[in-house]
Amino acid sequence: MPHGAKGGHIYGAIEGGGTKFVCAVATAPDRILERVSVPTAEPPVTLAECVRFFAAAERTHGKIAAFGIGCFGPIELDASRANYGCMLPTPKPGWTGADVLAPLRAAFDAPIALDTDVAAAAAAEWRLGAGRGAGSLAYVTVGTGIGGAVVPRAAGRRLMHAEMGHLPLRRDARDAGFAGVCPFHGDCAEGLASGPAIRARWGSTLDALPADHFGRALIAGYVGQLAAAIALLASVERIVIGGGVMGGGALVPLVRAAALDYLNGYLAPLNDPQRAAGYICAPALGGDAGVVGALLLAADAS
Protein backbone atom coordinates (compact mmCIF):
# COMPACT_ATOMS: atom_id res chain seq x y z
CA MET A 1 0.00 0.00 0.00
CA PRO A 2 1.90 3.04 -1.24
CA HIS A 3 0.63 6.12 0.52
CA GLY A 4 -1.72 5.48 3.42
CA ALA A 5 -3.08 3.03 5.91
CA LYS A 6 -5.79 0.49 5.30
CA GLY A 7 -9.05 1.49 6.91
CA GLY A 8 -8.94 1.52 10.68
CA HIS A 9 -5.46 0.05 11.13
CA ILE A 10 -3.03 1.42 13.69
CA TYR A 11 0.65 1.42 12.83
CA GLY A 12 3.67 1.75 15.09
CA ALA A 13 6.91 3.37 14.03
CA ILE A 14 10.37 3.84 15.48
CA GLU A 15 12.98 6.19 14.10
CA GLY A 16 16.06 5.07 15.99
CA GLY A 17 18.91 7.57 16.01
CA GLY A 18 22.15 8.06 17.85
CA THR A 19 20.66 10.82 20.01
CA LYS A 20 17.02 9.83 20.35
CA PHE A 21 14.45 7.20 19.40
CA VAL A 22 11.21 8.70 18.11
CA CYS A 23 8.19 6.41 18.54
CA ALA A 24 4.83 7.10 16.94
CA VAL A 25 1.46 5.51 16.29
CA ALA A 26 -0.64 6.56 13.32
CA THR A 27 -3.48 5.56 11.04
CA ALA A 28 -1.41 6.71 8.04
CA PRO A 29 2.03 8.24 7.50
CA ASP A 30 0.47 11.71 7.49
CA ARG A 31 -1.95 11.03 10.38
CA ILE A 32 0.13 10.58 13.52
CA LEU A 33 -2.00 10.07 16.63
CA GLU A 34 0.70 10.17 19.28
CA ARG A 35 4.48 10.27 19.54
CA VAL A 36 7.27 10.35 22.07
CA SER A 37 11.01 11.02 21.97
CA VAL A 38 13.21 8.67 24.02
CA PRO A 39 16.87 9.60 24.64
CA THR A 40 19.26 7.00 23.20
CA ALA A 41 20.80 5.38 26.26
CA GLU A 42 21.91 1.76 26.76
CA PRO A 43 19.94 -0.59 24.46
CA PRO A 44 17.84 -2.36 27.15
CA VAL A 45 16.77 0.98 28.66
CA THR A 46 16.00 2.65 25.34
CA LEU A 47 14.09 -0.27 23.85
CA ALA A 48 12.12 -0.88 27.06
CA GLU A 49 10.90 2.72 26.93
CA CYS A 50 9.77 2.18 23.34
CA VAL A 51 7.84 -0.95 24.34
CA ARG A 52 6.17 0.93 27.20
CA PHE A 53 5.03 3.66 24.82
CA PHE A 54 3.49 1.21 22.37
CA ALA A 55 1.81 -0.82 25.10
CA ALA A 56 0.15 2.34 26.41
CA ALA A 57 -0.74 3.40 22.86
CA GLU A 58 -2.50 0.09 22.23
CA ARG A 59 -4.64 0.62 25.32
CA THR A 60 -5.64 4.06 24.00
CA HIS A 61 -5.90 3.53 20.25
CA GLY A 62 -6.31 -0.22 19.70
CA LYS A 63 -4.11 -3.08 18.55
CA ILE A 64 -1.11 -2.16 16.43
CA ALA A 65 -1.33 -3.95 13.08
CA ALA A 66 2.34 -3.65 12.12
CA PHE A 67 5.55 -1.93 13.12
CA GLY A 68 8.13 -0.16 11.01
CA ILE A 69 11.62 0.52 12.33
CA GLY A 70 14.18 2.78 10.72
CA CYS A 71 17.30 2.45 12.86
CA PHE A 72 20.82 3.79 12.85
CA GLY A 73 23.51 1.25 12.17
CA PRO A 74 25.27 -0.55 10.84
CA ILE A 75 22.53 -3.12 11.41
CA GLU A 76 21.91 -6.54 9.89
CA LEU A 77 19.03 -6.29 7.40
CA ASP A 78 19.23 -9.78 5.87
CA ALA A 79 16.25 -11.64 7.32
CA SER A 80 17.86 -14.99 6.48
CA ARG A 81 20.74 -14.42 8.91
CA ALA A 82 20.64 -15.46 12.56
CA ASN A 83 21.61 -11.94 13.69
CA TYR A 84 18.88 -10.21 11.68
CA GLY A 85 17.96 -6.98 13.47
CA CYS A 86 21.18 -6.89 15.48
CA MET A 87 23.67 -4.06 15.46
CA LEU A 88 26.96 -4.71 13.68
CA PRO A 89 30.17 -3.01 14.87
CA THR A 90 29.13 0.62 15.34
CA PRO A 91 30.74 3.80 16.68
CA LYS A 92 27.82 4.14 19.13
CA PRO A 93 29.13 2.91 22.52
CA GLY A 94 27.26 -0.05 23.96
CA TRP A 95 25.18 -0.80 20.88
CA THR A 96 27.33 -3.33 19.00
CA GLY A 97 25.42 -6.63 18.99
CA ALA A 98 22.20 -5.15 20.38
CA ASP A 99 19.04 -6.91 19.14
CA VAL A 100 16.68 -4.11 18.15
CA LEU A 101 13.78 -6.41 17.23
CA ALA A 102 13.68 -8.76 20.23
CA PRO A 103 11.84 -6.49 22.71
CA LEU A 104 9.05 -5.71 20.22
CA ARG A 105 8.76 -9.34 19.17
CA ALA A 106 8.41 -10.39 22.80
CA ALA A 107 5.74 -7.82 23.61
CA PHE A 108 3.57 -7.67 20.47
CA ASP A 109 2.06 -10.07 17.96
CA ALA A 110 2.50 -8.00 14.81
CA PRO A 111 4.80 -8.00 11.77
CA ILE A 112 7.88 -5.79 12.00
CA ALA A 113 9.56 -4.21 8.96
CA LEU A 114 13.14 -3.05 9.43
CA ASP A 115 15.43 -0.73 7.51
CA THR A 116 18.05 1.89 8.29
CA ASP A 117 16.86 5.27 9.54
CA VAL A 118 18.25 7.04 6.50
CA ALA A 119 16.69 4.54 4.07
CA ALA A 120 13.30 5.08 5.72
CA ALA A 121 13.73 8.85 5.44
CA ALA A 122 14.80 8.48 1.81
CA ALA A 123 11.65 6.52 0.98
CA ALA A 124 9.46 9.10 2.74
CA GLU A 125 11.02 12.02 0.87
CA TRP A 126 10.84 10.16 -2.45
CA ARG A 127 7.23 9.13 -2.08
CA LEU A 128 5.75 12.02 -0.09
CA GLY A 129 8.28 14.86 0.07
CA ALA A 130 11.04 16.60 -1.87
CA GLY A 131 11.51 13.68 -4.26
CA ARG A 132 7.95 13.51 -5.59
CA GLY A 133 8.19 13.32 -9.36
CA ALA A 134 11.87 12.38 -9.35
CA GLY A 135 12.87 9.02 -10.72
CA SER A 136 15.52 8.54 -8.06
CA LEU A 137 16.73 10.24 -4.91
CA ALA A 138 19.59 10.12 -2.44
CA TYR A 139 18.97 11.14 1.15
CA VAL A 140 21.83 12.15 3.44
CA THR A 141 21.46 12.86 7.14
CA VAL A 142 24.14 14.83 8.99
CA GLY A 143 23.71 14.57 12.75
CA THR A 144 25.16 12.34 15.46
CA GLY A 145 26.42 10.28 12.53
CA ILE A 146 26.33 10.70 8.76
CA GLY A 147 24.35 8.25 6.68
CA GLY A 148 22.96 8.05 3.17
CA ALA A 149 20.62 5.94 1.06
CA VAL A 150 19.48 5.84 -2.54
CA VAL A 151 15.91 5.05 -3.66
CA PRO A 152 14.82 3.09 -5.51
CA ARG A 153 17.38 0.47 -4.64
CA ALA A 154 19.20 -1.39 -7.38
CA ALA A 155 17.92 -4.91 -7.96
CA GLY A 156 19.94 -7.86 -6.75
CA ARG A 157 21.72 -8.92 -3.57
CA ARG A 158 23.97 -6.51 -1.72
CA LEU A 159 26.69 -7.04 0.86
CA MET A 160 24.80 -4.75 3.27
CA HIS A 161 23.18 -1.34 3.29
CA ALA A 162 25.09 1.69 2.05
CA GLU A 163 27.50 3.43 4.45
CA MET A 164 28.03 6.71 2.60
CA GLY A 165 29.05 8.54 5.75
CA HIS A 166 32.30 6.57 5.87
CA LEU A 167 33.57 7.65 2.46
CA PRO A 168 36.96 9.39 2.65
CA LEU A 169 37.06 13.11 1.87
CA ARG A 170 39.70 15.56 0.68
CA ARG A 171 40.97 17.31 3.80
CA ASP A 172 40.49 21.09 4.05
CA ALA A 173 43.86 22.79 4.76
CA ARG A 174 42.26 24.77 7.61
CA ASP A 175 41.43 21.47 9.31
CA ALA A 176 44.85 19.83 9.14
CA GLY A 177 45.24 19.47 12.90
CA PHE A 178 41.94 17.66 13.52
CA ALA A 179 42.22 13.87 13.58
CA GLY A 180 38.50 13.13 13.14
CA VAL A 181 36.18 11.32 15.53
CA CYS A 182 35.34 8.11 13.65
CA PRO A 183 36.92 5.22 15.63
CA PHE A 184 37.17 3.18 12.43
CA HIS A 185 38.44 5.67 9.81
CA GLY A 186 39.31 8.95 11.51
CA ASP A 187 38.73 11.47 8.75
CA CYS A 188 35.86 9.97 6.78
CA ALA A 189 32.77 12.16 6.24
CA GLU A 190 31.31 11.17 9.61
CA GLY A 191 34.65 11.65 11.32
CA LEU A 192 34.98 15.19 9.98
CA ALA A 193 31.47 16.64 9.61
CA SER A 194 29.11 14.94 12.09
CA GLY A 195 27.74 16.62 15.19
CA PRO A 196 30.33 14.95 17.48
CA ALA A 197 33.12 16.08 15.13
CA ILE A 198 31.89 19.67 15.33
CA ARG A 199 31.70 19.53 19.12
CA ALA A 200 35.14 17.92 19.36
CA ARG A 201 36.68 20.85 17.44
CA TRP A 202 34.83 23.82 18.88
CA GLY A 203 32.99 22.64 21.99
CA SER A 204 29.58 23.63 20.66
CA THR A 205 27.03 22.95 17.96
CA LEU A 206 27.51 24.53 14.56
CA ASP A 207 24.60 26.96 14.95
CA ALA A 208 26.04 28.22 18.26
CA LEU A 209 29.26 29.44 16.59
CA PRO A 210 29.61 33.16 15.74
CA ALA A 211 27.96 34.17 12.46
CA ASP A 212 31.29 34.76 10.74
CA HIS A 213 32.96 31.56 11.97
CA PHE A 214 34.72 29.58 9.23
CA GLY A 215 33.28 26.35 10.65
CA ARG A 216 30.10 26.64 8.62
CA ALA A 217 31.99 26.81 5.35
CA LEU A 218 34.29 23.99 6.49
CA ILE A 219 31.45 21.60 7.35
CA ALA A 220 29.48 22.60 4.24
CA GLY A 221 32.56 21.89 2.17
CA TYR A 222 32.86 18.37 3.54
CA VAL A 223 29.15 17.62 3.11
CA GLY A 224 29.33 19.16 -0.38
CA GLN A 225 32.15 16.75 -1.27
CA LEU A 226 29.97 13.87 -0.09
CA ALA A 227 27.04 15.13 -2.21
CA ALA A 228 29.32 15.41 -5.25
CA ALA A 229 30.55 11.85 -4.72
CA ILE A 230 26.95 10.60 -4.55
CA ALA A 231 26.09 12.48 -7.75
CA LEU A 232 29.09 10.99 -9.53
CA LEU A 233 28.54 7.46 -8.25
CA ALA A 234 24.75 7.06 -8.22
CA SER A 235 23.60 9.66 -10.78
CA VAL A 236 20.35 10.24 -8.88
CA GLU A 237 17.90 12.94 -9.94
CA ARG A 238 17.83 14.64 -6.52
CA ILE A 239 19.89 14.76 -3.33
CA VAL A 240 18.08 15.64 -0.10
CA ILE A 241 20.22 16.56 2.90
CA GLY A 242 18.74 16.65 6.40
CA GLY A 243 19.78 16.08 10.00
CA GLY A 244 20.41 18.36 12.95
CA VAL A 245 23.70 19.76 11.66
CA MET A 246 21.95 21.19 8.61
CA GLY A 247 20.08 23.70 10.77
CA GLY A 248 16.69 23.08 9.21
CA GLY A 249 18.13 23.62 5.74
CA ALA A 250 20.10 26.78 6.52
CA LEU A 251 23.39 25.13 5.54
CA VAL A 252 22.08 23.55 2.32
CA PRO A 253 22.92 26.51 0.00
CA LEU A 254 26.53 26.37 1.21
CA VAL A 255 26.60 22.61 0.68
CA ARG A 256 25.20 23.03 -2.83
CA ALA A 257 27.81 25.65 -3.70
CA ALA A 258 30.60 23.45 -2.32
CA ALA A 259 29.40 20.43 -4.31
CA LEU A 260 29.25 22.38 -7.56
CA ASP A 261 32.65 23.90 -6.88
CA TYR A 262 34.08 20.43 -6.33
CA LEU A 263 32.48 19.11 -9.54
CA ASN A 264 33.95 22.10 -11.43
CA GLY A 265 31.43 21.91 -14.28
CA TYR A 266 31.95 18.19 -14.89
CA LEU A 267 28.29 17.09 -14.59
CA ALA A 268 26.70 18.99 -17.46
CA PRO A 269 23.08 18.79 -16.20
CA LEU A 270 24.10 20.74 -13.09
CA ASN A 271 25.72 23.57 -15.02
CA ASP A 272 22.28 25.16 -15.31
CA PRO A 273 21.96 27.22 -12.09
CA GLN A 274 18.17 26.82 -11.95
CA ARG A 275 18.40 23.05 -12.21
CA ALA A 276 21.26 22.89 -9.74
CA ALA A 277 19.25 24.88 -7.18
CA GLY A 278 16.68 22.11 -6.93
CA TYR A 279 19.13 19.26 -7.19
CA ILE A 280 20.57 19.49 -3.67
CA CYS A 281 17.79 20.50 -1.30
CA ALA A 282 16.44 20.27 2.24
CA PRO A 283 13.81 17.66 3.22
CA ALA A 284 10.24 18.68 2.48
CA LEU A 285 9.13 16.61 5.48
CA GLY A 286 11.63 18.33 7.76
CA GLY A 287 12.45 16.41 10.91
CA ASP A 288 9.54 14.00 10.32
CA ALA A 289 11.12 12.23 7.32
CA GLY A 290 12.47 9.34 9.40
CA VAL A 291 9.33 8.61 11.39
CA VAL A 292 7.12 8.99 8.29
CA GLY A 293 9.41 6.54 6.51
CA ALA A 294 9.06 4.08 9.40
CA LEU A 295 5.27 4.40 9.16
CA LEU A 296 5.50 3.63 5.43
CA LEU A 297 7.45 0.49 6.32
CA ALA A 298 4.74 -0.52 8.79
CA ALA A 299 1.91 0.14 6.34
CA ASP A 300 3.67 -1.87 3.62
CA ALA A 301 4.25 -4.77 6.06
CA SER A 302 0.64 -5.11 7.21
C-alpha positions in Angstrom: 0.0 0.0 0.0 1.9 3.0 -1.2 0.6 6.1 0.5 -1.7 5.5 3.4 -3.1 3.0 5.9 -5.8 0.5 5.3 -9.0 1.5 6.9 -8.9 1.5 10.7 -5.5 0.1 11.1 -3.0 1.4 13.7 0.7 1.4 12.8 3.7 1.7 15.1 6.9 3.4 14.0 10.4 3.8 15.5 13.0 6.2 14.1 16.1 5.1 16.0 18.9 7.6 16.0 22.2 8.1 17.8 20.7 10.8 20.0 17.0 9.8 20.3 14.4 7.2 19.4 11.2 8.7 18.1 8.2 6.4 18.5 4.8 7.1 16.9 1.5 5.5 16.3 -0.6 6.6 13.3 -3.5 5.6 11.0 -1.4 6.7 8.0 2.0 8.2 7.5 0.5 11.7 7.5 -1.9 11.0 10.4 0.1 10.6 13.5 -2.0 10.1 16.6 0.7 10.2 19.3 4.5 10.3 19.5 7.3 10.3 22.1 11.0 11.0 22.0 13.2 8.7 24.0 16.9 9.6 24.6 19.3 7.0 23.2 20.8 5.4 26.3 21.9 1.8 26.8 19.9 -0.6 24.5 17.8 -2.4 27.1 16.8 1.0 28.7 16.0 2.7 25.3 14.1 -0.3 23.9 12.1 -0.9 27.1 10.9 2.7 26.9 9.8 2.2 23.3 7.8 -1.0 24.3 6.2 0.9 27.2 5.0 3.7 24.8 3.5 1.2 22.4 1.8 -0.8 25.1 0.1 2.3 26.4 -0.7 3.4 22.9 -2.5 0.1 22.2 -4.6 0.6 25.3 -5.6 4.1 24.0 -5.9 3.5 20.2 -6.3 -0.2 19.7 -4.1 -3.1 18.5 -1.1 -2.2 16.4 -1.3 -4.0 13.1 2.3 -3.6 12.1 5.6 -1.9 13.1 8.1 -0.2 11.0 11.6 0.5 12.3 14.2 2.8 10.7 17.3 2.4 12.9 20.8 3.8 12.9 23.5 1.2 12.2 25.3 -0.6 10.8 22.5 -3.1 11.4 21.9 -6.5 9.9 19.0 -6.3 7.4 19.2 -9.8 5.9 16.3 -11.6 7.3 17.9 -15.0 6.5 20.7 -14.4 8.9 20.6 -15.5 12.6 21.6 -11.9 13.7 18.9 -10.2 11.7 18.0 -7.0 13.5 21.2 -6.9 15.5 23.7 -4.1 15.5 27.0 -4.7 13.7 30.2 -3.0 14.9 29.1 0.6 15.3 30.7 3.8 16.7 27.8 4.1 19.1 29.1 2.9 22.5 27.3 0.0 24.0 25.2 -0.8 20.9 27.3 -3.3 19.0 25.4 -6.6 19.0 22.2 -5.2 20.4 19.0 -6.9 19.1 16.7 -4.1 18.2 13.8 -6.4 17.2 13.7 -8.8 20.2 11.8 -6.5 22.7 9.0 -5.7 20.2 8.8 -9.3 19.2 8.4 -10.4 22.8 5.7 -7.8 23.6 3.6 -7.7 20.5 2.1 -10.1 18.0 2.5 -8.0 14.8 4.8 -8.0 11.8 7.9 -5.8 12.0 9.6 -4.2 9.0 13.1 -3.1 9.4 15.4 -0.7 7.5 18.0 1.9 8.3 16.9 5.3 9.5 18.3 7.0 6.5 16.7 4.5 4.1 13.3 5.1 5.7 13.7 8.9 5.4 14.8 8.5 1.8 11.6 6.5 1.0 9.5 9.1 2.7 11.0 12.0 0.9 10.8 10.2 -2.4 7.2 9.1 -2.1 5.8 12.0 -0.1 8.3 14.9 0.1 11.0 16.6 -1.9 11.5 13.7 -4.3 8.0 13.5 -5.6 8.2 13.3 -9.4 11.9 12.4 -9.3 12.9 9.0 -10.7 15.5 8.5 -8.1 16.7 10.2 -4.9 19.6 10.1 -2.4 19.0 11.1 1.1 21.8 12.2 3.4 21.5 12.9 7.1 24.1 14.8 9.0 23.7 14.6 12.7 25.2 12.3 15.5 26.4 10.3 12.5 26.3 10.7 8.8 24.3 8.2 6.7 23.0 8.0 3.2 20.6 5.9 1.1 19.5 5.8 -2.5 15.9 5.0 -3.7 14.8 3.1 -5.5 17.4 0.5 -4.6 19.2 -1.4 -7.4 17.9 -4.9 -8.0 19.9 -7.9 -6.8 21.7 -8.9 -3.6 24.0 -6.5 -1.7 26.7 -7.0 0.9 24.8 -4.8 3.3 23.2 -1.3 3.3 25.1 1.7 2.1 27.5 3.4 4.5 28.0 6.7 2.6 29.0 8.5 5.7 32.3 6.6 5.9 33.6 7.6 2.5 37.0 9.4 2.6 37.1 13.1 1.9 39.7 15.6 0.7 41.0 17.3 3.8 40.5 21.1 4.1 43.9 22.8 4.8 42.3 24.8 7.6 41.4 21.5 9.3 44.8 19.8 9.1 45.2 19.5 12.9 41.9 17.7 13.5 42.2 13.9 13.6 38.5 13.1 13.1 36.2 11.3 15.5 35.3 8.1 13.7 36.9 5.2 15.6 37.2 3.2 12.4 38.4 5.7 9.8 39.3 8.9 11.5 38.7 11.5 8.8 35.9 10.0 6.8 32.8 12.2 6.2 31.3 11.2 9.6 34.7 11.6 11.3 35.0 15.2 10.0 31.5 16.6 9.6 29.1 14.9 12.1 27.7 16.6 15.2 30.3 14.9 17.5 33.1 16.1 15.1 31.9 19.7 15.3 31.7 19.5 19.1 35.1 17.9 19.4 36.7 20.9 17.4 34.8 23.8 18.9 33.0 22.6 22.0 29.6 23.6 20.7 27.0 22.9 18.0 27.5 24.5 14.6 24.6 27.0 15.0 26.0 28.2 18.3 29.3 29.4 16.6 29.6 33.2 15.7 28.0 34.2 12.5 31.3 34.8 10.7 33.0 31.6 12.0 34.7 29.6 9.2 33.3 26.3 10.7 30.1 26.6 8.6 32.0 26.8 5.3 34.3 24.0 6.5 31.5 21.6 7.3 29.5 22.6 4.2 32.6 21.9 2.2 32.9 18.4 3.5 29.2 17.6 3.1 29.3 19.2 -0.4 32.1 16.7 -1.3 30.0 13.9 -0.1 27.0 15.1 -2.2 29.3 15.4 -5.2 30.6 11.9 -4.7 27.0 10.6 -4.5 26.1 12.5 -7.7 29.1 11.0 -9.5 28.5 7.5 -8.2 24.8 7.1 -8.2 23.6 9.7 -10.8 20.4 10.2 -8.9 17.9 12.9 -9.9 17.8 14.6 -6.5 19.9 14.8 -3.3 18.1 15.6 -0.1 20.2 16.6 2.9 18.7 16.6 6.4 19.8 16.1 10.0 20.4 18.4 12.9 23.7 19.8 11.7 22.0 21.2 8.6 20.1 23.7 10.8 16.7 23.1 9.2 18.1 23.6 5.7 20.1 26.8 6.5 23.4 25.1 5.5 22.1 23.6 2.3 22.9 26.5 0.0 26.5 26.4 1.2 26.6 22.6 0.7 25.2 23.0 -2.8 27.8 25.7 -3.7 30.6 23.4 -2.3 29.4 20.4 -4.3 29.2 22.4 -7.6 32.7 23.9 -6.9 34.1 20.4 -6.3 32.5 19.1 -9.5 33.9 22.1 -11.4 31.4 21.9 -14.3 32.0 18.2 -14.9 28.3 17.1 -14.6 26.7 19.0 -17.5 23.1 18.8 -16.2 24.1 20.7 -13.1 25.7 23.6 -15.0 22.3 25.2 -15.3 22.0 27.2 -12.1 18.2 26.8 -11.9 18.4 23.0 -12.2 21.3 22.9 -9.7 19.3 24.9 -7.2 16.7 22.1 -6.9 19.1 19.3 -7.2 20.6 19.5 -3.7 17.8 20.5 -1.3 16.4 20.3 2.2 13.8 17.7 3.2 10.2 18.7 2.5 9.1 16.6 5.5 11.6 18.3 7.8 12.4 16.4 10.9 9.5 14.0 10.3 11.1 12.2 7.3 12.5 9.3 9.4 9.3 8.6 11.4 7.1 9.0 8.3 9.4 6.5 6.5 9.1 4.1 9.4 5.3 4.4 9.2 5.5 3.6 5.4 7.4 0.5 6.3 4.7 -0.5 8.8 1.9 0.1 6.3 3.7 -1.9 3.6 4.3 -4.8 6.1 0.6 -5.1 7.2 
